[in-house]
């Protein structure tokens, strides 16, 4: 891969600054109420320069989602690589996801604050690349559970069902933690979620 020129590096840096500014504005005001003007002001660039890098507000949000989705998938995958056994990989996946959204709770808030009428924008915000990343992420976790089923460690069930149970549990815990603004910290503790997921709720 050819090395980026100084101008290309600067342009990439500016795009990231704008995306992080947009993340803060979207999280605070919601996608619908946020304006390109506010994003530009927070990023300390002119509106004209912002439009030189992005087509519109939807384009900014789409690239932000792609960026964070790529970071989440890469983070979880790196954690999976450190474990040989399937239980360790599942524990790592749960911890990785929770830790990611603890670091990026503003990103989670963007979706939590979408109004019903805003959801019409979802197809534009969730690009084909982002959807593919999510499918690959689910497929990777499905492989982990399938491995555990084959080795007799996990119950004999559809691996996809086990993935969705894990995803639903972690999503709900993270959403509640974000909504409480961190006040109810215990609901998103990886160790607690891991224990409940593996052992269930029976004493």
LOBAGU-489917 format. One record per atom (N, C-alpha, C): z, y, x; residue number from 0; atom name; residue in one letter. Coordinates in steps of 0.2 Angstrom, whole numbers. Each point is the difference from the previous one (the first is absolute). Layout:
N
> up,north,east,nr,atom,rest
> Z,Y,X,NUM,CA,A
...
This chain:
203
> up,north,east,nr,atom,rest
> 0,-6,4,0,N,X
> 0,6,-4,0,CA,X
> 0,6,4,0,C,X
> -4,5,-1,1,N,X
> -1,6,4,1,CA,X
> 6,4,-1,1,C,X
> 2,4,5,2,N,X
> 6,4,0,2,CA,X
> -2,6,-4,2,C,X
> 5,2,-4,3,N,X
> -1,7,-4,3,CA,X
> 0,6,5,3,C,X
> -4,4,-2,4,N,X
> 0,7,3,4,CA,X
> 6,4,-1,4,C,X
> 1,5,3,5,N,X
> 6,4,-1,5,CA,X
> -1,3,-7,5,C,X
> -5,2,-2,6,N,X
> -2,3,-7,6,CA,X
> 2,-5,-5,6,C,X
> -2,-6,1,7,N,X
> 1,-5,-5,7,CA,X
> 7,-2,0,7,C,X
> 4,0,5,8,N,X
> 7,-1,0,8,CA,X
> 4,5,-4,8,C,X
> -3,6,1,9,N,X
> 3,6,-3,9,CA,X
> -1,-1,-7,9,C,X
> -6,-1,-2,10,N,X
> -2,-1,-7,10,CA,X
> 5,-5,-4,10,C,X
> 0,-6,4,11,N,X
> 5,-6,-3,11,CA,X
> 7,3,-1,11,C,X
> 2,3,5,12,N,X
> 7,3,0,12,CA,X
> 1,5,-6,12,C,X
> -5,4,-1,13,N,X
> 1,5,-6,13,CA,X
> -1,-4,-6,13,C,X
> -4,-5,-1,14,N,X
> 0,-4,-6,14,CA,X
> 7,-3,-1,14,C,X
> 3,-3,5,15,N,X
> 7,-3,-2,15,CA,X
> 5,5,-2,15,C,X
> 0,6,3,16,N,X
> 4,5,-1,16,CA,X
> -1,2,-8,16,C,X
> -6,1,-2,17,N,X
> -2,1,-7,17,CA,X
> 3,-5,-5,17,C,X
> -1,-7,2,18,N,X
> 2,-5,-4,18,CA,X
> 7,0,-1,18,C,X
> 4,1,6,19,N,X
> 7,0,-1,19,CA,X
> 3,6,-4,19,C,X
> -4,5,1,20,N,X
> 2,6,-5,20,CA,X
> -1,-1,-7,20,C,X
> -6,-4,-1,21,N,X
> -2,-2,-7,21,CA,X
> 5,-5,-3,21,C,X
> 3,-4,4,22,N,X
> 5,-5,-2,22,CA,X
> 6,4,-2,22,C,X
> 2,5,3,23,N,X
> 6,3,-2,23,CA,X
> -1,4,-6,23,C,X
> -6,3,-1,24,N,X
> -1,4,-6,24,CA,X
> -1,-5,-6,24,C,X
> -4,-5,1,25,N,X
> -1,-5,-6,25,CA,X
> 7,-3,-2,25,C,X
> 4,-1,5,26,N,X
> 7,-3,-2,26,CA,X
> 4,5,-4,26,C,X
> 0,6,2,27,N,X
> 4,5,-3,27,CA,X
> -3,2,-7,27,C,X
> -6,1,0,28,N,X
> -3,3,-6,28,CA,X
> -4,-5,-5,28,C,X
> -1,-6,3,29,N,X
> -5,-4,-4,29,CA,X
> -7,1,2,29,C,X
> -4,-5,-1,30,N,X
> -7,1,2,30,CA,X
> -3,5,-4,30,C,X
> 1,0,-7,31,N,X
> -4,5,-4,31,CA,X
> 2,7,1,31,C,X
> 6,1,1,32,N,X
> 3,7,1,32,CA,X
> -2,3,7,32,C,X
> 0,-4,5,33,N,X
> -2,2,7,33,CA,X
> -7,3,0,33,C,X
> 0,5,5,34,N,X
> -6,4,1,34,CA,X
> -2,-1,7,34,C,X
> -7,1,1,35,N,X
> -3,0,7,35,CA,X
> 3,6,4,35,C,X
> 1,5,-4,36,N,X
> 3,6,3,36,CA,X
> 7,-1,3,36,C,X
> 4,-3,-4,37,N,X
> 7,-2,3,37,CA,X
> 0,-5,6,37,C,X
> -5,-5,0,38,N,X
> 0,-4,5,38,CA,X
> -2,3,6,38,C,X
> -5,5,0,39,N,X
> -3,4,5,39,CA,X
> 6,4,3,39,C,X
> 4,3,-4,40,N,X
> 5,4,2,40,CA,X
> 5,-4,4,40,C,X
> 2,-5,-3,41,N,X
> 5,-5,4,41,CA,X
> -2,-2,6,41,C,X
> -7,-2,1,42,N,X
> -3,-2,6,42,CA,X
> -1,6,5,42,C,X
> 0,6,-2,43,N,X
> -1,6,4,43,CA,X
> -7,0,2,43,C,X
> -5,-2,-5,44,N,X
> -7,1,1,44,CA,X
> -3,4,-6,44,C,X
> -6,3,1,45,N,X
> -3,4,-5,45,CA,X
> -3,-5,-5,45,C,X
> 0,2,-7,46,N,X
> -3,-5,-5,46,CA,X
> -7,-1,2,46,C,X
> -4,4,3,47,N,X
> -7,-1,2,47,CA,X
> 0,-6,6,47,C,X
> 4,1,4,48,N,X
> 0,-5,6,48,CA,X
> 2,-7,-3,48,C,X
> 5,0,-5,49,N,X
> 2,-7,-4,49,CA,X
> -7,-3,-3,49,C,X
> -3,5,-3,50,N,X
> -6,-3,-4,50,CA,X
> -6,-2,5,50,C,X
> 1,2,6,51,N,X
> -5,-2,6,51,CA,X
> 2,-7,2,51,C,X
> 6,-2,-2,52,N,X
> 2,-7,2,52,CA,X
> 0,-5,-6,52,C,X
> 1,3,-6,53,N,X
> 1,-5,-6,53,CA,X
> -4,3,-5,53,C,X
> -3,-4,-5,54,N,X
> -4,3,-5,54,CA,X
> 5,3,-6,54,C,X
> 5,-3,-1,55,N,X
> 5,3,-6,55,CA,X
> 7,-3,1,55,C,X
> 4,1,-5,56,N,X
> 7,-3,0,56,CA,X
> 0,-7,-1,56,C,X
> -5,-3,-4,57,N,X
> 0,-7,-1,57,CA,X
> -2,-4,7,57,C,X
> -4,3,4,58,N,X
> -2,-2,6,58,CA,X
> 5,0,5,58,C,X
> 4,5,0,59,N,X
> 6,0,4,59,CA,X
> 5,-5,-2,59,C,X
> 2,-1,-6,60,N,X
> 4,-5,-2,60,CA,X
> -2,-7,1,60,C,X
> -7,-1,0,61,N,X
> -3,-7,1,61,CA,X
> 1,-1,7,61,C,X
> -1,4,5,62,N,X
> 1,-1,7,62,CA,X
> 7,-1,2,62,C,X
> 4,4,-3,63,N,X
> 8,-1,1,63,CA,X
> 2,-7,-2,63,C,X
> -2,-3,-6,64,N,X
> 1,-6,-2,64,CA,X
> -2,-5,5,64,C,X
> -7,0,2,65,N,X
> -3,-4,5,65,CA,X
> 5,0,6,65,C,X
> 2,6,2,66,N,X
> 3,0,7,66,CA,X
> 7,-4,-1,66,C,X
> 4,2,-5,67,N,X
> 6,-3,-1,67,CA,X
> 0,-8,-1,67,C,X
> -5,-2,-4,68,N,X
> -1,-7,-1,68,CA,X
> -2,-4,6,68,C,X
> -4,3,4,69,N,X
> -1,-3,7,69,CA,X
> 6,0,4,69,C,X
> 4,5,0,70,N,X
> 6,0,4,70,CA,X
> 5,-6,-3,70,C,X
> 1,-1,-6,71,N,X
> 4,-5,-3,71,CA,X
> -2,-7,1,71,C,X
> -7,-1,0,72,N,X
> -3,-7,1,72,CA,X
> 1,-1,7,72,C,X
> -1,5,5,73,N,X
> 1,-2,7,73,CA,X
> 7,-1,2,73,C,X
> 4,4,-3,74,N,X
> 8,-1,1,74,CA,X
> 2,-7,-2,74,C,X
> -2,-2,-6,75,N,X
> 2,-7,-2,75,CA,X
> -3,-5,4,75,C,X
> -6,1,2,76,N,X
> -4,-5,4,76,CA,X
> 4,-1,7,76,C,X
> 2,5,3,77,N,X
> 3,0,6,77,CA,X
> 6,-3,0,77,C,X
> 4,1,-6,78,N,X
> 7,-4,-1,78,CA,X
> -2,-7,-1,78,C,X
> -5,-2,-3,79,N,X
> -1,-7,-1,79,CA,X
> -2,-4,6,79,C,X
> -3,4,5,80,N,X
> -2,-3,6,80,CA,X
> 6,-2,4,80,C,X
> 6,2,-1,81,N,X
> 6,-1,4,81,CA,X
> 4,-6,-3,81,C,X
> -3,-3,-5,82,N,X
> 4,-6,-3,82,CA,X
> -5,-6,0,82,C,X
> 3,-6,2,83,N,X
> -4,-6,-1,83,CA,X
> 1,-4,-6,83,C,X
> 6,1,-3,84,N,X
> 1,-4,-6,84,CA,X
> -1,5,-6,84,C,X
> -1,-4,-6,85,N,X
> -3,4,-6,85,CA,X
> 6,4,-3,85,C,X
> 6,-2,0,86,N,X
> 6,3,-2,86,CA,X
> 1,7,3,86,C,X
> -1,-1,7,87,N,X
> 1,6,4,87,CA,X
> -6,5,-2,87,C,X
> -6,-2,-1,88,N,X
> -5,4,-2,88,CA,X
> 1,4,-6,88,C,X
> 3,-4,-5,89,N,X
> 1,3,-7,89,CA,X
> 6,6,1,89,C,X
> 5,-2,4,90,N,X
> 5,5,1,90,CA,X
> -3,6,3,90,C,X
> -4,-1,5,91,N,X
> -3,6,4,91,CA,X
> -5,4,-5,91,C,X
> -3,-3,-5,92,N,X
> -5,3,-4,92,CA,X
> 5,5,-5,92,C,X
> 5,-3,-2,93,N,X
> 5,4,-5,93,CA,X
> 2,6,4,93,C,X
> 3,-2,6,94,N,X
> 3,6,4,94,CA,X
> -5,5,2,94,C,X
> -6,-2,2,95,N,X
> -5,4,2,95,CA,X
> -2,5,-6,95,C,X
> -1,-3,-6,96,N,X
> -2,5,-5,96,CA,X
> 5,5,-2,96,C,X
> 7,-3,-1,97,N,X
> 5,5,-1,97,CA,X
> 1,5,5,97,C,X
> 0,-2,6,98,N,X
> 0,5,6,98,CA,X
> -5,5,0,98,C,X
> -6,-2,-2,99,N,X
> -6,4,0,99,CA,X
> 1,6,-5,99,C,X
> 2,-2,-6,100,N,X
> 1,5,-6,100,CA,X
> 6,4,1,100,C,X
> 5,-3,4,101,N,X
> 6,5,2,101,CA,X
> -3,5,4,101,C,X
> -4,-1,5,102,N,X
> -3,5,4,102,CA,X
> -5,4,-4,102,C,X
> -3,-2,-5,103,N,X
> -5,3,-3,103,CA,X
> 1,1,-8,103,C,X
> 6,2,-1,104,N,X
> 1,0,-8,104,CA,X
> -4,6,-3,104,C,X
> -2,5,3,105,N,X
> -4,5,-3,105,CA,X
> -7,-3,-2,105,C,X
> -2,-5,3,106,N,X
> -6,-4,-1,106,CA,X
> 1,-4,-7,106,C,X
> 5,-3,0,107,N,X
> 2,-4,-6,107,CA,X
> 1,5,-6,107,C,X
> 2,6,1,108,N,X
> 1,5,-6,108,CA,X
> -6,2,-3,108,C,X
> -5,0,4,109,N,X
> -7,2,-2,109,CA,X
> -2,-4,-6,109,C,X
> 1,-7,0,110,N,X
> -2,-4,-5,110,CA,X
> 5,0,-6,110,C,X
> 7,0,2,111,N,X
> 5,0,-5,111,CA,X
> -1,6,-5,111,C,X
> -3,6,3,112,N,X
> 0,6,-4,112,CA,X
> -7,1,-3,112,C,X
> -4,-5,0,113,N,X
> -7,1,-3,113,CA,X
> 2,0,-8,113,C,X
> -3,5,-3,114,N,X
> 0,0,-7,114,CA,X
> -5,-5,-3,114,C,X
> 0,-2,-7,115,N,X
> -5,-4,-3,115,CA,X
> -7,3,1,115,C,X
> -1,6,-1,116,N,X
> -6,3,1,116,CA,X
> -3,0,7,116,C,X
> 5,0,5,117,N,X
> -2,0,7,117,CA,X
> -3,-7,2,117,C,X
> 2,-5,-4,118,N,X
> -2,-7,2,118,CA,X
> -8,-1,0,118,C,X
> -3,5,-4,119,N,X
> -7,-1,0,119,CA,X
> -3,1,7,119,C,X
> 4,4,4,120,N,X
> -3,1,7,120,CA,X
> 1,-6,4,120,C,X
> 4,-5,-2,121,N,X
> 1,-6,4,121,CA,X
> -6,-3,4,121,C,X
> -5,-1,-4,122,N,X
> -6,-3,3,122,CA,X
> -3,4,6,122,C,X
> 1,6,-1,123,N,X
> -3,4,6,123,CA,X
> 5,0,6,123,C,X
> 7,0,-2,124,N,X
> 5,1,5,124,CA,X
> 0,-7,4,124,C,X
> 0,-6,-3,125,N,X
> 0,-6,3,125,CA,X
> -7,-2,2,125,C,X
> -2,1,6,126,N,X
> -7,-1,2,126,CA,X
> -1,-8,1,126,C,X
> -6,-2,1,127,N,X
> -2,-7,1,127,CA,X
> 4,-2,6,127,C,X
> 0,4,5,128,N,X
> 3,-2,6,128,CA,X
> 8,-2,-1,128,C,X
> 3,5,-4,129,N,X
> 7,-1,-2,129,CA,X
> 1,-7,-4,129,C,X
> -4,-1,-5,130,N,X
> 0,-6,-4,130,CA,X
> -1,-6,4,130,C,X
> -4,0,5,131,N,X
> -1,-5,4,131,CA,X
> 6,-2,5,131,C,X
> 3,6,2,132,N,X
> 6,-1,4,132,CA,X
> 5,-4,-4,132,C,X
> 1,2,-6,133,N,X
> 5,-2,-4,133,CA,X
> -1,-8,-2,133,C,X
> -7,-1,-1,134,N,X
> -1,-8,-1,134,CA,X
> 1,-4,6,134,C,X
> -1,3,6,135,N,X
> 1,-4,6,135,CA,X
> 7,0,2,135,C,X
> 4,5,-2,136,N,X
> 8,0,0,136,CA,X
> 2,-6,-4,136,C,X
> -2,0,-6,137,N,X
> 3,-5,-5,137,CA,X
> -3,-7,3,137,C,X
> -6,-1,2,138,N,X
> -2,-6,2,138,CA,X
> 4,-3,6,138,C,X
> 2,5,5,139,N,X
> 4,-2,6,139,CA,X
> 6,-2,-2,139,C,X
> 4,3,-5,140,N,X
> 6,-2,-2,140,CA,X
> -1,-7,-4,140,C,X
> -5,-1,-4,141,N,X
> -1,-6,-3,141,CA,X
> -1,-6,5,141,C,X
> -3,1,6,142,N,X
> 0,-5,5,142,CA,X
> 7,-2,2,142,C,X
> 4,5,1,143,N,X
> 7,-1,2,143,CA,X
> 3,-5,-5,143,C,X
> 0,2,-6,144,N,X
> 3,-4,-5,144,CA,X
> -3,-7,-1,144,C,X
> -6,0,1,145,N,X
> -4,-7,0,145,CA,X
> 3,-4,6,145,C,X
> 0,3,5,146,N,X
> 3,-4,6,146,CA,X
> 7,-3,-1,146,C,X
> 4,4,-3,147,N,X
> 7,-2,-2,147,CA,X
> 0,-5,-5,147,C,X
> -5,0,-5,148,N,X
> 0,-5,-5,148,CA,X
> -2,-7,3,148,C,X
> -5,0,5,149,N,X
> -3,-6,3,149,CA,X
> 5,-3,4,149,C,X
> 5,4,3,150,N,X
> 5,-3,5,150,CA,X
> 6,-2,-4,150,C,X
> 0,1,-7,151,N,X
> 6,-2,-4,151,CA,X
> 6,5,0,151,C,X
> -1,6,3,152,N,X
> 5,5,1,152,CA,X
> 1,4,-7,152,C,X
> -6,2,-3,153,N,X
> 0,3,-6,153,CA,X
> -2,-4,-6,153,C,X
> 2,2,-6,154,N,X
> -1,-4,-6,154,CA,X
> -8,-1,-1,154,C,X
> -2,-6,-3,155,N,X
> -7,-1,-2,155,CA,X
> -2,4,-6,155,C,X
> -3,6,2,156,N,X
> -2,5,-5,156,CA,X
> -6,3,3,156,C,X
> -4,4,-5,157,N,X
> -6,4,2,157,CA,X
> 3,5,5,157,C,X
> -3,0,6,158,N,X
> 2,5,6,158,CA,X
> -1,7,-3,158,C,X
> -5,1,-4,159,N,X
> -1,7,-2,159,CA,X
> 6,2,-5,159,C,X
> 3,-4,-4,160,N,X
> 5,1,-4,160,CA,X
> 6,2,4,160,C,X
> 1,-3,6,161,N,X
> 6,1,4,161,CA,X
> -1,7,3,161,C,X
> -6,2,2,162,N,X
> -2,6,3,162,CA,X
> 2,6,-5,162,C,X
> -3,-1,-6,163,N,X
> 1,5,-5,163,CA,X
> 8,1,-2,163,C,X
> 4,-6,0,164,N,X
> 7,1,-1,164,CA,X
> 3,4,6,164,C,X
> -2,-1,6,165,N,X
> 3,4,5,165,CA,X
> -2,7,0,165,C,X
> -7,1,-2,166,N,X
> -2,7,0,166,CA,X
> 3,4,-6,166,C,X
> 1,-4,-6,167,N,X
> 3,4,-6,167,CA,X
> 7,2,2,167,C,X
> 4,-5,3,168,N,X
> 7,2,2,168,CA,X
> 0,6,5,168,C,X
> -4,-1,5,169,N,X
> 1,6,5,169,CA,X
> -3,6,-3,169,C,X
> -5,0,-4,170,N,X
> -3,7,-3,170,CA,X
> 6,3,-5,170,C,X
> 3,-4,-4,171,N,X
> 5,2,-4,171,CA,X
> 6,3,4,171,C,X
> 2,-3,5,172,N,X
> 6,2,4,172,CA,X
> -2,7,3,172,C,X
> -6,0,3,173,N,X
> -2,6,4,173,CA,X
> 0,6,-5,173,C,X
> -3,-1,-6,174,N,X
> -1,5,-5,174,CA,X
> 7,3,-2,174,C,X
> 4,-5,-2,175,N,X
> 7,2,-2,175,CA,X
> 3,4,6,175,C,X
> 0,-2,6,176,N,X
> 3,3,6,176,CA,X
> -3,8,0,176,C,X
> -7,0,0,177,N,X
> -3,7,0,177,CA,X
> 2,4,-5,177,C,X
> 0,-3,-7,178,N,X
> 2,4,-5,178,CA,X
> 8,3,0,178,C,X
> 4,-4,4,179,N,X
> 7,2,0,179,CA,X
> 1,5,6,179,C,X
> -6,1,4,180,N,X
> 0,5,6,180,CA,X
> 5,-3,5,180,C,X
> 0,-7,1,181,N,X
> 4,-3,5,181,CA,X
> 7,-1,-2,181,C,X
> 2,3,-6,182,N,X
> 7,-1,-1,182,CA,X
> 2,-7,-1,182,C,X
> -4,-4,-3,183,N,X
> 1,-7,-1,183,CA,X
> -3,-5,5,183,C,X
> 3,1,6,184,N,X
> -4,-3,6,184,CA,X
> 0,-7,0,184,C,X
> 5,-3,-3,185,N,X
> 1,-7,0,185,CA,X
> -5,-4,-4,185,C,X
> -4,3,-4,186,N,X
> -5,-3,-4,186,CA,X
> -6,-2,4,186,C,X
> -1,3,6,187,N,X
> -6,-1,4,187,CA,X
> 2,-2,7,187,C,X
> 5,-4,0,188,N,X
> 2,-3,7,188,CA,X
> -3,-6,1,188,C,X
> -4,-1,5,189,N,X
> -4,-6,1,189,CA,X
> 4,-6,0,189,C,X
> 6,0,3,190,N,X
> 4,-6,0,190,CA,X
> 2,-3,-7,190,C,X
> 1,5,-4,191,N,X
> 2,-2,-7,191,CA,X
> -6,-3,-4,191,C,X
> -6,4,1,192,N,X
> -6,-3,-4,192,CA,X
> -2,-7,3,192,C,X
> 1,-1,7,193,N,X
> -2,-6,2,193,CA,X
> 5,-6,-2,193,C,X
> 6,2,-1,194,N,X
> 5,-5,-2,194,CA,X
> -2,-2,-8,194,C,X
> -1,5,-4,195,N,X
> -1,-1,-7,195,CA,X
> -7,-4,-1,195,C,X
> -5,2,4,196,N,X
> -7,-3,0,196,CA,X
> 1,-8,2,196,C,X
> 3,-1,5,197,N,X
> 1,-7,2,197,CA,X
> 5,-4,-4,197,C,X
> 5,3,-2,198,N,X
> 5,-4,-3,198,CA,X
> 1,0,-7,198,C,X
> -3,6,-3,199,N,X
> 0,1,-7,199,CA,X
> 7,3,-2,199,C,X
> 2,0,-6,200,N,X
> 6,4,-2,200,CA,X
> 6,-5,-2,200,C,X
> -2,-6,0,201,N,X
> 6,-5,-2,201,CA,X
> 5,0,6,201,C,X
> 6,0,-2,202,N,X
> 6,0,5,202,CA,X
> 0,-7,3,202,C,X
